[in-house]
Amino acid sequence: MDINIDKRSGGVSVIGLNGELGSHSEDSIREQLHPIVGEKSAKVVIDMANVRTIDSSGLGHLISLVTHARMTESRVVLCGASSFVRGVLDVTQLDQWFEMADDVDEAIVALGASQAGSSS
């Protein structure tokens, strides 16, 4: 799992995930993403456009990440999920629990942030 973090103006972090989201992703998510969502009132977009597959461990990682965010009054919006990932979220009914958007721009609007470009 490759993770790309793009800090944008308006205080939004856009996190691009690339590859397979599963048990092997735990360390990367814990070390790189939990500190971001742990910041009070953080606004985070997780771009899943390049996530090829997700398994139960991957779902657990996302649930843990969003739960952590909610505990710090932060918000996480998932976007760009492939039809496979959307299908998994639908079957598990987690699409009702996660905030979802079609793409990064829609997710930024959902967070109520400016759509200005990257600041890094």
KELUM-279228 format. One line per field, with one value per residue (C-alpha): residue number from 0; residue in three letters; x, y, z. Coordinates in nm, 4 decimals, always signed. Layout:
BEGIN
i	[NUM / ...]
aa	[ALA / ...]
x	[X / ...]
y	[Y / ...]
z	[Z / ...]
END
This chain:
BEGIN
i	[0 / 1 / 2 / 3 / 4 / 5 / 6 / 7 / 8 / 9 / 10 / 11 / 12 / 13 / 14 / 15 / 16 / 17 / 18 / 19 / 20 / 21 / 22 / 23 / 24 / 25 / 26 / 27 / 28 / 29 / 30 / 31 / 32 / 33 / 34 / 35 / 36 / 37 / 38 / 39 / 40 / 41 / 42 / 43 / 44 / 45 / 46 / 47 / 48 / 49 / 50 / 51 / 52 / 53 / 54 / 55 / 56 / 57 / 58 / 59 / 60 / 61 / 62 / 63 / 64 / 65 / 66 / 67 / 68 / 69 / 70 / 71 / 72 / 73 / 74 / 75 / 76 / 77 / 78 / 79 / 80 / 81 / 82 / 83 / 84 / 85 / 86 / 87 / 88 / 89 / 90 / 91 / 92 / 93 / 94 / 95 / 96 / 97 / 98 / 99 / 100 / 101 / 102 / 103 / 104 / 105 / 106 / 107 / 108 / 109 / 110 / 111 / 112 / 113 / 114 / 115 / 116 / 117 / 118 / 119]
aa	[MET / ASP / ILE / ASN / ILE / ASP / LYS / ARG / SER / GLY / GLY / VAL / SER / VAL / ILE / GLY / LEU / ASN / GLY / GLU / LEU / GLY / SER / HIS / SER / GLU / ASP / SER / ILE / ARG / GLU / GLN / LEU / HIS / PRO / ILE / VAL / GLY / GLU / LYS / SER / ALA / LYS / VAL / VAL / ILE / ASP / MET / ALA / ASN / VAL / ARG / THR / ILE / ASP / SER / SER / GLY / LEU / GLY / HIS / LEU / ILE / SER / LEU / VAL / THR / HIS / ALA / ARG / MET / THR / GLU / SER / ARG / VAL / VAL / LEU / CYS / GLY / ALA / SER / SER / PHE / VAL / ARG / GLY / VAL / LEU / ASP / VAL / THR / GLN / LEU / ASP / GLN / TRP / PHE / GLU / MET / ALA / ASP / ASP / VAL / ASP / GLU / ALA / ILE / VAL / ALA / LEU / GLY / ALA / SER / GLN / ALA / GLY / SER / SER / SER]
x	[+0.0000 / +0.1444 / +0.0214 / +0.0489 / -0.0355 / -0.1180 / -0.1796 / -0.4106 / -0.5169 / -0.8273 / -0.6730 / -0.7635 / -0.5362 / -0.5943 / -0.4620 / -0.4223 / -0.4138 / -0.2673 / -0.2696 / -0.4347 / -0.5876 / -0.5492 / -0.3626 / -0.0241 / -0.1382 / -0.1732 / +0.1673 / +0.1490 / -0.1990 / -0.1186 / +0.2078 / +0.1067 / -0.2688 / -0.3703 / -0.1596 / -0.3362 / -0.6891 / -0.5834 / -0.5423 / -0.8466 / -1.0988 / -0.8875 / -1.0474 / -0.9328 / -1.0171 / -0.9152 / -0.8901 / -0.9463 / -0.9441 / -0.6307 / -0.7289 / -0.7603 / -0.8872 / -0.9968 / -1.0457 / -1.1868 / -0.8588 / -0.8681 / -1.2248 / -1.1112 / -0.8308 / -1.0768 / -1.3231 / -1.0448 / -0.9243 / -1.2697 / -1.3477 / -1.0235 / -1.1178 / -1.4616 / -1.3084 / -1.1053 / -1.3959 / -1.2255 / -1.3980 / -1.2970 / -1.4615 / -1.3834 / -1.3916 / -1.3219 / -1.3944 / -1.3868 / -1.6948 / -1.5314 / -1.4641 / -1.8097 / -1.9587 / -1.7779 / -1.8913 / -2.2476 / -2.2629 / -2.1252 / -2.3542 / -2.0503 / -2.1454 / -2.4092 / -2.1468 / -1.8678 / -1.9049 / -1.8648 / -1.8059 / -1.7490 / -1.4190 / -1.1737 / -1.3433 / -1.6825 / -1.5243 / -1.3616 / -1.6966 / -1.8589 / -1.6003 / -1.6900 / -1.3368 / -1.1928 / -1.0997 / -0.7745 / -0.4750 / -0.1973 / +0.0213 / +0.3073]
y	[+0.0000 / +0.3325 / +0.6435 / +0.9956 / +1.2858 / +1.6230 / +1.9141 / +2.1650 / +2.5140 / +2.5333 / +2.2813 / +1.9749 / +1.6725 / +1.4644 / +1.1140 / +0.9005 / +0.5258 / +0.3040 / -0.0759 / -0.3354 / -0.2341 / -0.5251 / -0.6643 / -0.5642 / -0.1967 / -0.1714 / -0.0207 / +0.2403 / +0.3497 / +0.3627 / +0.5532 / +0.7911 / +0.8453 / +0.8208 / +1.1261 / +1.3309 / +1.2390 / +1.2732 / +1.6481 / +1.8241 / +1.9228 / +1.7871 / +1.7654 / +1.4569 / +1.3190 / +0.9603 / +0.9118 / +0.5443 / +0.5696 / +0.3529 / +0.0942 / -0.2268 / -0.4547 / -0.4358 / -0.7167 / -0.7387 / -0.6112 / -0.3131 / -0.2363 / -0.2584 / -0.0093 / +0.2390 / +0.1944 / +0.2494 / +0.5579 / +0.7163 / +0.6264 / +0.7961 / +1.1010 / +1.1260 / +1.1120 / +1.4247 / +1.6034 / +1.5512 / +1.4467 / +1.1908 / +1.1588 / +0.8604 / +0.9228 / +0.7660 / +0.4093 / +0.1593 / -0.0479 / -0.3400 / -0.1332 / +0.0285 / -0.3195 / -0.4344 / -0.1234 / -0.1771 / -0.5459 / -0.4703 / -0.1642 / +0.0447 / +0.2833 / +0.4036 / +0.4647 / +0.6324 / +0.9744 / +0.9091 / +1.1259 / +1.0514 / +1.2418 / +1.4635 / +1.7901 / +1.6670 / +1.5457 / +1.8853 / +2.0566 / +1.8102 / +1.9120 / +2.2763 / +2.3650 / +2.5735 / +2.3886 / +2.5805 / +2.3827 / +2.2061 / +2.3942 / +2.1462]
z	[+0.0000 / -0.1088 / +0.0709 / -0.0695 / +0.1631 / +0.0081 / +0.2459 / +0.0822 / +0.1702 / +0.3843 / +0.6222 / +0.4164 / +0.3933 / +0.0808 / +0.1316 / -0.1778 / -0.1234 / -0.3923 / -0.4019 / -0.1830 / +0.1495 / +0.3888 / +0.6875 / +0.5433 / +0.5482 / +0.9269 / +1.0087 / +0.7323 / +0.8316 / +1.2021 / +1.1535 / +0.8735 / +0.8929 / +1.2580 / +1.3544 / +1.0840 / +1.1906 / +1.5533 / +1.5120 / +1.6593 / +1.3910 / +1.1039 / +0.7598 / +0.5723 / +0.2291 / +0.1611 / -0.2138 / -0.2845 / -0.6652 / -0.6843 / -0.4237 / -0.6205 / -0.3436 / +0.0181 / +0.2670 / +0.6187 / +0.7673 / +0.5329 / +0.6387 / +0.9997 / +0.9311 / +0.7790 / +1.0651 / +1.3191 / +1.1342 / +1.1141 / +1.4767 / +1.5831 / +1.3760 / +1.5336 / +1.8817 / +1.7981 / +1.6250 / +1.2892 / +0.9685 / +0.7101 / +0.3694 / +0.1482 / -0.2256 / -0.5617 / -0.4542 / -0.7401 / -0.8138 / -0.6290 / -0.3141 / -0.3324 / -0.3620 / -0.0478 / +0.1402 / +0.0161 / +0.1116 / +0.4584 / +0.4850 / +0.5753 / +0.2953 / +0.5454 / +0.8139 / +0.6141 / +0.4577 / +0.0849 / -0.2227 / -0.5899 / -0.6207 / -0.4328 / -0.5307 / -0.4086 / -0.0837 / -0.0233 / -0.0799 / +0.1644 / +0.4246 / +0.3682 / +0.2675 / -0.0140 / -0.3328 / -0.3753 / -0.4964 / -0.3161 / -0.0711 / -0.0564]
END
